[in-house]
Amino acid sequence: MRSLMRLLGLRRTVPEMGLRSDPAQDARLRPDLAQDARLRRDPAQDARLRRDPAQDARLRRDPAHDVRLRRDPAQDARLRRDPAPTRWSYRYQRLMLTPMFRAVVRIGLPVLIIVFVATAWFTNPANQAYLAAQIEAAKAAVQQRPEFMVTEMVIEGADEHLTAAILNQLEVELPVSSFDLDLAGLRDTVSLFGAVESVVVRVRGGGTLAVEVTQRVPVAVWRYEDELRLIDAGGVMTGRIQLRADMAELPLIAGDGAGAAIDEALALFAGAGPLRDRVQGLVRMGERRWDLVLDRGQRILLPPDDPIAALDRVIALHEAQDMLERDVAVVDMRNAARPTIRLNAPAVAVMRRTNEALAAGQ
């Protein structure tokens, strides 16, 4: 009670209210002077804690900064969101659950954009010229490398004359990049030579252009009009010669259509047997039959059908009676049932005189 009255400033009224104060309690309640001295504010501390005007100026709020930090009601309205999706958002999310639509959005749309941009870029002539120039520059940088350059050309399988003719016809300027060589065109050019049966053109390692030729082998000399042609077993002309002596080892044929019947002509040459050394050649008559020409101006007229059998009969007569060693000019075997012999002019004259003498003696 006394404590409450002391706190309320009623200390002096305690005796008047008939309340006796307790000395011990009063001593406890009396203010402690030492504690008051400790709690008394220190002037030096007050000086340290006193606010610095310069610091107050620095800490004073900047009105412009306040304006910048002031919240914009429009921005607050934009940031304020409704948790529920909008109608278009809901439809988009539903469409994205469809695999086809998702593929179109993720793949088809980017591809379409790329195609559109590429098309727009390529339609510009300047861009086309630039791209073509870049491609050509890149190709040239690769094609002109030393490992792709061809520095020499060799021709294999051809004789000297054919080799010179091929080199003169090809006219390949070396060195040249292997990418610039038209191997198919070179092969077609070489194939135009009649003496070439087949040809392979390839680029070998080390920068060598190889022309591998399979040359036709001539089997006969064909006198056609005013020139001498070399033909192979297929009747294809392989070349020309100026003199018969240049290919004296080959048999001679003549006449129109002789090249087309080369197989039959070779068979007759092979079947000549003992007459082979006397055979001068074969002449195609009317493009249907052969005449076998021997030395001494003798000629054997063979039939169009089975001429080899007719030649065998002539050879048999010659071996039996030395028929061709006599003054026989022509042996006509065109009619197999009636062989005919024609004598030469001196033999005919002698026979005529003999017949006249026999007639006069009678």
Secondary structure, DSSP 8 states (H G I E B T S, - for coil): -HHHHHHTT-STTTGGGT----HHHHHHHS--HHHHHHHS--HHHHHHHS--HHHHHHHS--HHHHHHHS--HHHHHHH---SS--HHHHHHHHHHTSHHHHHIIIIIHHHHHHHHHHHHHHTSHHHHHHHHHHHHHHHHHHHTSGGGEE-EEEEES--HHHHHHHHHHH---SSEEGGG--HHHHHHHHHTSTTEEEEEEEEETTTEEEEEEEE----EEEEETTEEEEE-TTS-EEEEES-GGGGTTS-EEESTTTTTTHHHHHHHHHTTGGGGGGEEEEEEETTTEEEEEEGGG-EEE--SS-HHHHHHHHHHHHHHH-GGGSSEEEEE-SSTTS-EEEE-HHHHHHHHHHHHHHHHH-
